[in-house]
Amino acid sequence: MSFFRLLRAESLLLSQPRIEGVMELNQVYVKTAKGQEEIQNRIYKLSANLRRLLIMVDGRSTAADLSSRLTMLGDVAAGLSELETGGFIATPTPHAPSPKLAAPDLDSAPQATQPTFNLDAAKHVIQSALLSAIGPAAEYWIECVEVTTTPQQLRLEFDAIRELLPRLLSPPQAEQTWRQMEPVMLSLERWLANRATSATSPPAPTPSTPNTPVAGAATTPPNAEFNLDTAKGFIRFTLLGAMGPTAERRIERVDAATTPEQIRVELDGIHDMLPKVLPKRQAEQIWRQLEPIMQSITSPTS
């Protein structure tokens, strides 16, 4: 009997790491300064899957949440561990906000002072809404949102996303997705309006309607919101995943592009090529992932 007791005790000891691993599914991660630097400048050359996972780390989603939403990235738990070991993400300090906030407080400052805009919370709402509505095809736009560093840049992305939704989704689904993001837009509009009125030089009066563009936004050059390197990276990753080494020549042409117009020409060529080298259904699926980039280049500006 003592032999069996010993075996049972040993099995209980061996099972402890598994229990610990289950508890880690509730762990929340935040990007470190090194992680933010990699997103902005790509200096550490993370693999495409690790970079995608890094972008989706938002300081609110648990490891379990990320694993369920990002099944296309493979072993998310292993990826998180690699990012943490590399210093790109870390566990938040004890005083950090709870990851399960029902609705991020985007206007969190006291009324007596200039209101602040919570850029990270806004990004989280947008990224979650896009991923839920569009799936993997939203990853290009999610990365465009993630690399913004100011509310003004995020405002430009909002304009592009609003034009994009009706082109990729049915009208009811596009409207529903926009309603999820609209509170962020309204909060951003309020912040920009307050900032304008508190400036030393009096700004031109702007109507307070929710969808009125902020003064100065319309003067932005048409391609200011298009991230050429991000587009190239996404096209490269998508083609390699679908075609393997046979995509190498086409990827070289994409990498050689230096303007959004050249990227559009290459995307036209890719659109014609896909049905010739892939089964029809797979070709359509790959193009759906690339189409948002084409839409961002060809969308009219006013």
SEKESE-29756 format. One line per 5 residues: for each residue y, z, x of N, C-alpha, C, CB. Coordinates in steps of 0.05 Angstrom, whole numbers, plus 5000, padded with zeros to 4 digits. Glycine has a CB too. Example, Ala and Ser with C-alpha at 12.3 -4.5 7.8 and 13.67 -1.06 7.14 Angstrom:
<pts>
4886/5156/5264/4910/5156/5246/4934/5156/5264/4911/5181/5226 ~ 4955/5142/5257/4979/5143/5273/5001/5157/5258/4988/5114/5282
</pts>
This chain:
<pts>
4976/5000/5017/5000/5000/5000/5025/5000/5018/5000/5025/4981 ~ 5025/5014/5040/5048/5015/5057/5054/4987/5068/5044/5035/5080 ~ 5033/4971/5072/5038/4943/5082/5054/4927/5062/5011/4930/5088 ~ 5046/4930/5036/5061/4915/5015/5089/4925/5012/5046/4917/4989 ~ 5093/4951/5015/5120/4962/5013/5137/4951/5036/5120/4993/5014
5125/4948/5060/5140/4938/5082/5148/4908/5077/5123/4940/5108 ~ 5129/4893/5066/5135/4865/5060/5158/4863/5040/5110/4851/5049 ~ 5157/4881/5019/5178/4880/4999/5205/4887/5010/5171/4899/4976 ~ 5205/4907/5028/5230/4915/5040/5241/4893/5058/5227/4941/5057 ~ 5223/4879/5072/5232/4857/5089/5243/4834/5073/5209/4847/5106
5231/4828/5050/5240/4807/5033/5268/4813/5021/5220/4801/5011 ~ 5272/4839/5015/5298/4847/5004/5320/4844/5025/5298/4876/4994 ~ 5313/4850/5050/5333/4847/5071/5339/4818/5076/5322/4860/5097 ~ 5318/4801/5076/5323/4773/5080/5339/4760/5058/5296/4759/5083 ~ 5338/4772/5034/5352/4760/5012/5381/4767/5011/5339/4769/4986
5390/4786/5028/5418/4794/5027/5438/4771/5033/5423/4816/5047 ~ 5433/4754/5053/5452/4732/5058/5456/4714/5034/5444/4716/5081 ~ 5434/4710/5018/5436/4692/4995/5454/4705/4974/5408/4687/4983 ~ 5452/4731/4970/5470/4744/4951/5498/4741/4960/5462/4774/4947 ~ 5502/4744/4986/5529/4741/4997/5540/4713/4992/5530/4748/5027
5522/4693/4996/5530/4665/4992/5538/4660/4964/5508/4647/5000 ~ 5524/4672/4944/5531/4669/4916/5559/4680/4911/5511/4682/4898 ~ 5565/4704/4923/5591/4716/4919/5613/4698/4930/5591/4743/4932 ~ 5607/4683/4951/5627/4666/4963/5635/4643/4945/5617/4655/4990 ~ 5620/4637/4925/5628/4616/4906/5654/4624/4891/5605/4612/4885
5660/4650/4890/5685/4659/4878/5708/4659/4897/5681/4686/4866 ~ 5703/4651/4922/5724/4652/4942/5745/4630/4937/5712/4648/4970 ~ 5770/4637/4942/5793/4618/4939/5804/4614/4967/5815/4630/4919 ~ 5812/4589/4972/5823/4582/4998/5851/4571/4995/5805/4562/5013 ~ 5867/4574/5016/5893/4562/5017/5895/4545/5043/5916/4584/5016
5913/4526/5043/5917/4510/5067/5933/4526/5088/5932/4483/5061 ~ 5926/4524/5113/5941/4537/5134/5963/4517/5143/5922/4545/5158 ~ 5979/4526/5162/6000/4508/5173/5986/4484/5187/6017/4523/5194 ~ 5963/4489/5199/5948/4467/5212/5938/4447/5191/5925/4478/5228 ~ 5929/4458/5168/5920/4440/5147/5942/4423/5135/5908/4457/5125
5966/4436/5131/5989/4420/5121/5997/4399/5141/6013/4439/5116 ~ 5996/4406/5167/6003/4387/5188/5984/4363/5188/6003/4400/5216 ~ 5958/4368/5183/5938/4346/5182/5944/4328/5159/5910/4357/5181 ~ 5951/4339/5136/5956/4323/5112/5981/4305/5117/5961/4340/5087 ~ 6001/4316/5130/6026/4301/5134/6023/4280/5156/6049/4320/5141
6009/4287/5178/6009/4270/5202/5982/4259/5211/6022/4285/5224 ~ 5960/4269/5200/5933/4260/5207/5928/4262/5237/5929/4230/5198 ~ 5938/4283/5250/5935/4285/5279/5908/4295/5288/5957/4303/5290 ~ 5893/4308/5271/5867/4319/5279/5844/4301/5271/5863/4346/5266 ~ 5850/4278/5258/5830/4258/5252/5805/4268/5237/5821/4245/5277
5810/4283/5215/5788/4292/5199/5774/4268/5186/5798/4311/5177 ~ 5748/4271/5180/5734/4250/5165/5746/4247/5138/5704/4257/5163 ~ 5741/4224/5125/5753/4218/5099/5746/4240/5079/5744/4191/5089 ~ 5720/4248/5078/5711/4268/5058/5724/4295/5063/5681/4271/5059 ~ 5726/4303/5089/5739/4329/5095/5768/4328/5088/5735/4336/5124
5781/4306/5093/5810/4303/5086/5814/4305/5056/5821/4277/5097 ~ 5797/4292/5040/5798/4293/5011/5795/4322/5002/5777/4275/4998 ~ 5775/4336/5013/5770/4363/5006/5794/4381/5013/5745/4374/5019 ~ 5805/4377/5036/5829/4392/5045/5852/4388/5025/5837/4384/5073 ~ 5856/4364/5016/5878/4358/4998/5874/4374/4972/5879/4328/4992
5849/4377/4963/5844/4390/4937/5844/4420/4938/5817/4380/4926 ~ 5844/4432/4962/5847/4461/4965/5875/4469/4957/5841/4471/4995 ~ 5877/4485/4936/5904/4490/4924/5911/4519/4922/5905/4478/4897 ~ 5895/4538/4932/5901/4566/4930/5895/4578/4903/5930/4570/4936 ~ 5883/4562/4885/5876/4572/4858/5847/4567/4851/5894/4559/4837
5837/4543/4858/5810/4536/4852/5790/4551/4870/5805/4505/4855 ~ 5769/4561/4858/5748/4574/4874/5730/4553/4886/5732/4594/4856 ~ 5713/4563/4905/5693/4544/4917/5676/4532/4895/5676/4559/4938 ~ 5668/4548/4875/5652/4537/4853/5667/4516/4838/5643/4560/4834 ~ 5693/4520/4832/5709/4500/4818/5709/4474/4834/5737/4510/4814
5714/4476/4860/5716/4452/4876/5689/4437/4878/5725/4459/4905 ~ 5667/4453/4879/5641/4440/4880/5634/4425/4855/5619/4462/4885 ~ 5642/4436/4832/5636/4423/4807/5653/4398/4802/5639/4442/4784 ~ 5678/4399/4812/5697/4376/4808/5694/4354/4828/5725/4387/4808 ~ 5684/4361/4852/5684/4341/4874/5656/4335/4883/5700/4352/4897
5638/4330/4863/5610/4324/4870/5608/4299/4887/5594/4320/4844 ~ 5627/4280/4885/5626/4256/4900/5629/4260/4930/5647/4237/4891 ~ 5638/4284/4938/5642/4291/4966/5618/4303/4979/5665/4309/4970 ~ 5596/4306/4965/5571/4317/4976/5572/4348/4977/5568/4307/5004 ~ 5564/4359/5000/5562/4388/5002/5589/4400/5007/5543/4396/5026
5602/4408/4984/5629/4419/4986/5630/4445/5000/5641/4422/4958 ~ 5610/4462/4996/5609/4488/5009/5609/4485/5039/5584/4504/5000 ~ 5593/4466/5049/5592/4462/5078/5618/4451/5088/5569/4442/5085 ~ 5631/4434/5072/5657/4423/5080/5678/4445/5081/5666/4402/5060 ~ 5678/4463/5062/5697/4485/5062/5693/4503/5087/5695/4502/5037
5668/4507/5093/5662/4523/5117/5672/4510/5142/5631/4528/5119 ~ 5668/4483/5144/5678/4469/5167/5708/4469/5169/5668/4439/5166 ~ 5722/4466/5146/5751/4467/5147/5761/4495/5154/5762/4460/5119 ~ 5747/4516/5145/5755/4543/5152/5751/4548/5182/5740/4564/5135 ~ 5728/4539/5192/5723/4543/5221/5743/4528/5238/5695/4533/5228
5752/4505/5228/5771/4489/5243/5800/4499/5241/5770/4461/5235 ~ 5804/4519/5223/5831/4530/5220/5849/4515/5201/5844/4532/5246 ~ 5837/4497/5185/5853/4481/5166/5857/4496/5139/5839/4455/5160 ~ 5839/4514/5132/5842/4531/5108/5835/4559/5115/5824/4521/5085 ~ 5844/4578/5098/5838/4606/5103/5837/4620/5076/5859/4619/5122
5826/4644/5076/5827/4660/5051/5854/4672/5048/5805/4683/5052 ~ 5865/4674/5024/5892/4684/5020/5894/4713/5026/5901/4678/4992 ~ 5918/4723/5032/5922/4751/5036/5919/4766/5010/5951/4756/5048 ~ 5914/4792/5010/5908/4807/4985/5931/4806/4965/5903/4836/4992 ~ 5956/4802/4974/5978/4802/4955/5982/4774/4943/6003/4812/4968
5965/4755/4950/5969/4728/4938/5963/4728/4909/5950/4708/4952 ~ 5975/4709/4893/5970/4708/4865/5941/4703/4858/5987/4687/4852 ~ 5933/4712/4835/5906/4708/4825/5900/4679/4821/5900/4724/4799 ~ 5876/4669/4829/5870/4641/4825/5867/4632/4797/5846/4634/4840 ~ 5865/4651/4778/5859/4644/4750/5884/4647/4733/5837/4661/4740
5907/4639/4742/5931/4639/4726/5928/4619/4703/5956/4633/4742 ~ 5934/4627/4679/5932/4609/4656/5952/4586/4658/5936/4624/4630 ~ 5976/4592/4666/5997/4571/4669/6015/4578/4692/6013/4567/4642 ~ 6017/4562/4713/6033/4569/4735/6062/4572/4727/6031/4547/4757 ~ 6075/4593/4739/6103/4599/4733/6120/4582/4753/6109/4629/4735
6131/4560/4743/6145/4542/4760/6174/4551/4764/6145/4514/4749 ~ 6185/4567/4746/6212/4577/4749/6210/4607/4752/6230/4569/4724 ~ 6203/4616/4776/6195/4644/4780/6218/4662/4790/6173/4646/4799 ~ 6241/4651/4797/6262/4668/4808/6277/4682/4786/6280/4652/4826 ~ 6290/4705/4792/6306/4719/4773/6330/4702/4764/6317/4746/4784
6340/4705/4740/6361/4689/4730/6388/4693/4745/6365/4694/4700 ~ 6390/4716/4758/6416/4722/4771/6420/4704/4796/6416/4751/4780 ~ 6398/4693/4807/6401/4676/4830/6393/4647/4824/6383/4687/4853 ~ 6397/4630/4844/6390/4602/4840/6360/4600/4835/6398/4585/4865 ~ 6351/4588/4812/6322/4586/4807/6308/4571/4828/6318/4573/4779
6283/4578/4833/6267/4564/4853/6245/4548/4839/6254/4584/4873 ~ 6237/4527/4851/6216/4510/4840/6191/4513/4856/6224/4480/4839 ~ 6169/4521/4843/6144/4526/4857/6129/4499/4861/6126/4546/4841 ~ 6133/4487/4884/6122/4461/4890/6092/4461/4890/6133/4450/4916 ~ 6080/4481/4902/6050/4482/4903/6038/4484/4876/6041/4506/4921
6050/4501/4858/6039/4504/4831/6041/4478/4816/6053/4526/4816 ~ 6064/4464/4820/6068/4438/4806/6047/4418/4816/6096/4427/4812 ~ 6042/4417/4842/6022/4398/4852/5994/4404/4840/6020/4400/4882 ~ 5988/4430/4838/5962/4438/4827/5958/4428/4798/5959/4468/4827 ~ 5979/4430/4782/5977/4421/4754/5973/4391/4753/6002/4429/4738
5989/4376/4769/5987/4347/4769/5959/4338/4779/6009/4335/4786 ~ 5950/4349/4801/5925/4341/4812/5902/4347/4793/5920/4356/4838 ~ 5902/4370/4780/5880/4376/4761/5880/4357/4738/5883/4405/4752 ~ 5904/4351/4727/5906/4333/4704/5896/4305/4711/5935/4332/4693 ~ 5904/4295/4734/5896/4268/4742/5866/4266/4747/5912/4259/4767
5856/4286/4761/5827/4286/4768/5810/4288/4742/5820/4309/4787 ~ 5819/4304/4723/5804/4307/4698/5805/4281/4682/5816/4330/4682 ~ 5828/4267/4682/5831/4244/4664/5820/4218/4677/5860/4240/4658 ~ 5824/4215/4703/5818/4190/4716/5794/4191/4734/5842/4180/4732 ~ 5787/4215/4744/5764/4218/4761/5770/4210/4790/5741/4202/4751
5750/4200/4805/5754/4193/4833/5775/4172/4837/5728/4183/4844 ~ 5780/4155/4817/5801/4134/4821/5829/4147/4823/5801/4115/4797 ~ 5832/4172/4817/5858/4185/4819/5864/4196/4847/5860/4208/4799 ~ 5845/4193/4865/5848/4206/4891/5872/4196/4907/5823/4203/4908 ~ 5877/4170/4904/5901/4159/4918/5926/4172/4909/5903/4128/4914
5929/4175/4882/5953/4187/4871/5954/4217/4877/5955/4183/4841 ~ 5931/4230/4877/5930/4258/4884/5941/4263/4913/5902/4269/4881 ~ 5933/4245/4931/5942/4248/4958/5972/4242/4960/5927/4228/4977 ~ 5982/4222/4944/6011/4217/4944/6027/4242/4935/6018/4193/4926 ~ 6016/4256/4915/6028/4280/4905/6027/4302/4927/6015/4290/4879
6004/4304/4940/6000/4326/4959/6019/4324/4983/5972/4326/4969 ~ 6025/4299/4992/6042/4297/5016/6071/4300/5011/6037/4270/5029 ~ 6079/4304/4985/6108/4309/4980/6115/4336/4990/6113/4307/4949 ~ 6139/4338/5001/6148/4364/5012/6173/4374/4999/6154/4361/5042 ~ 6185/4359/4980/6209/4368/4966/6206/4362/4936/6234/4355/4978
6220/4377/4919/6220/4370/4890/6230/4342/4885/6236/4390/4875 ~ 6249/4332/4901/6259/4305/4897/6237/4284/4901/6283/4300/4915 ~ 6221/4288/4922/6199/4269/4926/6178/4271/4904/6185/4276/4953 ~ 6173/4295/4894/6154/4298/4872/6165/4284/4847/6149/4327/4866 ~ 6191/4284/4843/6203/4271/4820/6197/4241/4820/6233/4276/4819
6198/4229/4843/6192/4200/4846/6163/4195/4839/6198/4191/4875 ~ 6145/4212/4848/6117/4209/4841/6112/4211/4811/6099/4229/4856 ~ 6127/4229/4798/6125/4232/4769/6131/4205/4755/6143/4254/4759 ~ 6153/4192/4764/6160/4167/4752/6137/4146/4754/6186/4156/4764 ~ 6126/4145/4778/6104/4126/4783/6079/4133/4766/6097/4125/4812
6073/4158/4764/6049/4166/4749/6053/4160/4720/6043/4196/4753 ~ 6077/4165/4710/6081/4160/4681/6078/4130/4674/6109/4169/4673 ~ 6086/4113/4692/6082/4084/4688/6053/4076/4691/6099/4068/4707 ~ 6038/4091/4708/6011/4084/4714/5992/4091/4691/6002/4098/4739 ~ 5995/4114/4679/5976/4124/4660/5968/4105/4637/5986/4150/4647
5988/4092/4624/5980/4073/4602/5965/4049/4612/6005/4065/4587 ~ 5966/4043/4638/5952/4020/4648/5923/4026/4655/5966/4010/4673 ~ 5917/4051/4659/5890/4059/4667/5875/4073/4644/5890/4077/4691 ~ 5889/4084/4624/5876/4100/4603/5884/4088/4576/5885/4129/4605 ~ 5868/4096/4556/5875/4088/4529/5901/4103/4521/5852/4095/4509
5916/4092/4502/5942/4105/4494/5939/4135/4487/5954/4091/4471 ~ 5919/4143/4471/5916/4172/4465/5910/4188/4490/5895/4176/4444 ~ 5893/4178/4507/5886/4193/4531/5909/4195/4551/5861/4181/4545 ~ 5924/4173/4553/5948/4173/4570/5968/4193/4560/5960/4145/4572 ~ 5972/4194/4534/5992/4212/4522/5983/4241/4526/5995/4206/4492
5957/4246/4522/5946/4273/4526/5949/4282/4555/5917/4275/4517 ~ 5943/4265/4574/5946/4272/4602/5975/4277/4609/5935/4249/4620 ~ 5993/4261/4599/6021/4265/4604/6031/4292/4593/6038/4243/4593 ~ 6021/4299/4569/6029/4325/4557/6021/4349/4575/6017/4328/4530 ~ 5999/4346/4590/5991/4367/4608/6011/4370/4631/5963/4362/4619
6023/4348/4639/6041/4348/4662/6070/4351/4655/6037/4323/4679 ~ 6077/4346/4629/6105/4346/4621/6119/4373/4626/6106/4339/4592 ~ 6106/4396/4621/6121/4421/4627/6130/4423/4656/6103/4445/4621 ~ 6114/4412/4675/6122/4411/4703/6147/4394/4706/6099/4401/4721 ~ 6147/4370/4693/6169/4352/4695/6195/4366/4684/6163/4326/4679
6192/4379/4661/6216/4392/4649/6227/4414/4667/6209/4404/4622 ~ 6208/4429/4679/6217/4450/4698/6231/4438/4722/6193/4467/4707 ~ 6220/4416/4732/6232/4402/4754/6260/4391/4747/6213/4379/4764 ~ 6262/4380/4723/6288/4370/4714/6309/4393/4713/6286/4357/4686 ~ 6301/4416/4703/6319/4439/4702/6328/4447/4730/6306/4462/4687
6308/4448/4748/6315/4457/4775/6335/4437/4788/6289/4458/4793 ~ 6330/4411/4785/6348/4391/4797/6375/4393/4784/6336/4364/4793 ~ 6376/4397/4757/6402/4399/4744/6418/4424/4753/6398/4400/4713 ~ 6404/4447/4756/6417/4471/4766/6428/4467/4794/6398/4495/4764 ~ 6412/4454/4810/6420/4449/4838/6444/4431/4839/6396/4437/4854
6445/4411/4821/6468/4393/4821/6493/4407/4813/6462/4369/4803 ~ 6491/4425/4792/6516/4438/4782/6526/4459/4802/6510/4450/4755 ~ 6508/4469/4819/6516/4490/4838/6526/4478/4864/6494/4509/4843 ~ 6526/4452/4867/6535/4439/4892/6565/4442/4894/6527/4409/4892 ~ 6575/4441/4918/6604/4444/4923/6620/4421/4911/6609/4446/4953
6610/4397/4913/6624/4374/4901/6613/4370/4873/6621/4348/4918 ~ 6631/4368/4852/6622/4366/4825/6606/4340/4821/6645/4367/4805 ~ 6581/4342/4811/6565/4318/4806/6573/4304/4780/6535/4325/4805 ~ 6566/4279/4778/6571/4265/4753/6555/4278/4731/6564/4235/4756 ~ 6567/4281/4706/6552/4293/4684/6528/4277/4677/6570/4297/4660
6506/4292/4672/6481/4278/4663/6472/4290/4637/6459/4281/4685 ~ 6462/4274/4619/6451/4285/4594/6428/4303/4599/6442/4262/4575 ~ 6423/4322/4581/6402/4341/4585/6375/4333/4572/6410/4368/4574 ~ 6373/4308/4564/6347/4299/4552/6325/4301/4573/6350/4270/4541 ~ 6301/4308/4565/6279/4314/4584/6273/4290/4602/6255/4322/4570
6274/4266/4592/6264/4243/4607/6287/4228/4621/6249/4225/4590 ~ 6312/4239/4622/6333/4225/4636/6329/4227/4666/6361/4237/4627 ~ 6330/4205/4680/6326/4207/4709/6349/4223/4722/6325/4178/4722 ~ 6342/4237/4743/6362/4253/4757/6381/4235/4773/6348/4273/4776 ~ 6406/4244/4774/6426/4228/4788/6417/4223/4817/6454/4241/4788
6418/4198/4825/6410/4192/4852/6382/4181/4854/6412/4215/4870 ~ 6365/4187/4834/6337/4178/4836/6335/4148/4834/6320/4191/4815 ~ 6353/4135/4818/6351/4107/4814/6360/4091/4838/6367/4099/4790 ~ 6375/4104/4856/6384/4089/4879/6364/4089/4902/6410/4101/4889 ~ 6341/4102/4898/6321/4102/4919/6309/4074/4922/6299/4122/4912
6305/4064/4946/6293/4038/4950/6267/4036/4935/6290/4032/4979 ~ 6260/4012/4924/6236/4009/4908/6211/4019/4921/6233/3981/4900 ~ 6208/4015/4947/6183/4021/4961/6184/4049/4974/6176/4000/4980 ~ 6205/4065/4969/6207/4091/4983/6184/4109/4975/6233/4104/4976 ~ 6172/4106/4952/6151/4124/4943/6124/4114/4950/6153/4127/4913
6122/4090/4963/6096/4079/4970/6089/4087/4999/6096/4049/4967 ~ 6066/4101/5002/6058/4111/5028/6038/4091/5040/6045/4139/5026 ~ 6047/4074/5059/6030/4053/5069/6005/4063/5083/6047/4036/5089 ~ 6008/4085/5099/5985/4095/5114/5965/4107/5095/5994/4117/5134 ~ 5974/4121/5074/5956/4132/5054/5941/4110/5040/5971/4149/5034
5954/4089/5033/5941/4066/5019/5920/4054/5037/5962/4045/5011 ~ 5927/4049/5062/5907/4038/5081/5883/4055/5084/5920/4033/5108 ~ 5888/4081/5087/5865/4100/5090/5847/4100/5066/5875/4128/5095 ~ 5858/4099/5042/5841/4099/5018/5826/4073/5015/5859/4104/4993 ~ 5839/4050/5021/5825/4024/5019/5802/4024/5040/5844/4001/5025
5808/4033/5064/5787/4034/5085/5763/4050/5077/5799/4045/5111 ~ 5768/4074/5066/5746/4092/5058/5730/4080/5036/5758/4119/5050 ~ 5744/4068/5016/5730/4057/4993/5713/4033/5000/5750/4048/4971 ~ 5723/4015/5017/5708/3992/5025/5684/3999/5043/5725/3972/5040 ~ 5688/4018/5061/5665/4027/5078/5643/4040/5061/5675/4046/5099
5651/4056/5041/5631/4068/5024/5616/4049/5008/5645/4088/5006 ~ 5628/4027/5000/5615/4007/4982/5600/3986/4998/5635/3994/4965 ~ 5611/3977/5021/5600/3954/5035/5589/3961/5063/5621/3933/5037 ~ 5595/3984/5073/5586/3991/5100/5599/3974/5121/5556/3987/5102 ~ 5585/3969/5144/5597/3954/5166/5606/3926/5159/5577/3952/5189
5595/3914/5138/5603/3887/5130/5632/3886/5121/5585/3876/5108 ~ 5644/3909/5116/5672/3910/5107/5692/3910/5131/5677/3934/5090 ~ 5681/3910/5155/5697/3914/5179/5720/3893/5182/5680/3914/5204 ~ 5713/3868/5177/5733/3847/5181/5756/3851/5161/5721/3820/5178 ~ 5749/3857/5136/5770/3860/5115/5787/3885/5121/5757/3863/5087
5774/3906/5132/5789/3930/5138/5809/3925/5161/5769/3953/5147 ~ 5801/3908/5180/5819/3901/5202/5844/3887/5191/5805/3883/5223 ~ 5840/3870/5171/5863/3856/5159/5881/3876/5145/5853/3834/5139 ~ 5869/3896/5131/5885/3916/5117/5901/3933/5138/5867/3934/5100 ~ 5887/3941/5159/5900/3957/5179/5924/3942/5193/5880/3966/5201
5922/3916/5194/5943/3900/5207/5967/3896/5189/5932/3873/5215 ~ 5965/3903/5163/5988/3900/5145/6010/3920/5152/5979/3905/5115 ~ 6035/3911/5150/6057/3928/5158/6077/3932/5135/6072/3916/5181 ~ 6072/3919/5112/6090/3922/5088/6073/3925/5063/6109/3898/5086 ~ 6084/3937/5042/6069/3938/5017/6062/3911/5006/6086/3953/4996
6079/3890/5011/6073/3864/5001/6048/3852/5015/6097/3845/5006 ~ 6045/3858/5040/6021/3849/5055/5996/3863/5044/6024/3854/5085 ~ 5999/3889/5038/5976/3904/5026/5969/3891/4999/5983/3934/5022 ~ 5988/3883/4983/5983/3871/4957/5967/3845/4961/6009/3866/4942 ~ 5975/3829/4981/5960/3804/4987/5931/3810/4994/5974/3788/5009
5927/3831/5010/5900/3838/5018/5884/3848/4994/5900/3859/5040 ~ 5897/3863/4977/5883/3873/4953/5875/3850/4934/5901/3893/4938 ~ 5892/3830/4932/5885/3806/4917/5860/3793/4928/5908/3785/4917 ~ 5859/3791/4955/5835/3780/4968/5810/3797/4963/5840/3777/4997 ~ 5814/3824/4964/5791/3842/4960/5781/3839/4931/5800/3871/4965
5800/3837/4912/5793/3834/4884/5775/3809/4880/5818/3832/4866 ~ 5782/3787/4893/5766/3763/4891/5740/3765/4906/5782/3739/4902 ~ 5739/3781/4927/5715/3783/4944/5694/3800/4932/5723/3793/4971 ~ 5702/3822/4919/5682/3842/4910/5659/3831/4893/5696/3864/4895 ~ 5665/3814/4873/5642/3804/4856/5624/3786/4872/5653/3789/4833
5633/3776/4895/5616/3757/4910/5596/3772/4929/5633/3739/4927 ~ 5603/3797/4935/5586/3812/4954/5573/3836/4942/5603/3821/4978 ~ 5581/3844/4917/5569/3867/4904/5560/3860/4876/5589/3890/4903 ~ 5541/3875/4865/5534/3871/4837/5558/3875/4819/5511/3891/4828 ~ 5559/3862/4796/5582/3862/4779/5592/3890/4772/5576/3847/4754
5574/3907/4764/5582/3934/4756/5594/3950/4779/5559/3949/4744 ~ 5581/3947/4803/5592/3962/4826/5619/3951/4835/5572/3960/4850 ~ 5622/3924/4833/5647/3912/4840/5669/3922/4822/5645/3881/4839 ~ 5664/3924/4796/5684/3934/4777/5691/3963/4783/5674/3931/4748 ~ 5671/3979/4790/5676/4007/4796/5693/4010/4821/5649/4022/4800
5687/3994/4842/5703/3996/4866/5732/3987/4861/5691/3979/4888 ~ 5735/3966/4845/5762/3957/4840/5778/3977/4824/5762/3930/4825 ~ 5765/3992/4806/5779/4013/4790/5790/4034/4809/5761/4025/4770 ~ 5776/4039/4831/5787/4059/4850/5811/4048/4866/5764/4067/4870 ~ 5811/4021/4871/5833/4009/4886/5856/4001/4869/5822/3985/4901
5852/3998/4843/5873/3987/4825/5898/4004/4825/5862/3985/4798 ~ 5897/4031/4826/5922/4046/4826/5940/4039/4849/5915/4076/4827 ~ 5929/4031/4872/5946/4023/4894/5961/3997/4887/5930/4020/4920 ~ 5946/3978/4876/5959/3953/4868/5980/3958/4847/5937/3934/4856 ~ 5975/3976/4828/5994/3982/4807/6019/3995/4819/5982/4001/4786
6016/4011/4839/6039/4025/4851/6057/4005/4866/6030/4046/4870 ~ 6046/3983/4875/6062/3963/4889/6076/3944/4870/6044/3947/4908 ~ 6061/3937/4848/6071/3916/4830/6087/3928/4807/6049/3900/4820 ~ 6087/3955/4803/6101/3967/4780/6130/3961/4782/6096/3998/4779 ~ 6143/3953/4760/6171/3946/4761/6188/3971/4765/6179/3932/4736
6210/3967/4778/6229/3989/4782/6255/3983/4766/6236/3994/4811 ~ 6267/4004/4755/6291/4000/4739/6315/4014/4752/6287/4010/4711
</pts>
